[in-house]
Amino acid sequence: VLYGGTELVRLDAQTGATIWSRPLGMDVPRRPAAIALDGDVAYYANGSSVGALALADGATLWTRPLAGPGVGWSLALAKGRLV
């Protein structure tokens, strides 16, 4: 769940309890295209960077800068790639 536009929260599907939460820094656009989920990873576009979090524990796997505008990024998964 994207909470407040700045925090990604993983909830227990059965109880609704928080498993982990991680601040993402700047405000993530409140639209589904700014976040993509893979089997074990949550990807997010945030300002001028893109990052990946482990779904198991919310650990940051990596972050990379994005060249171009600071807003309006969308993410998609395609054949093992993040685009």
Order of alpha helices (4+ residues) and beta strands (2+ residues): beta-beta-beta-beta-beta-beta-beta-beta-beta
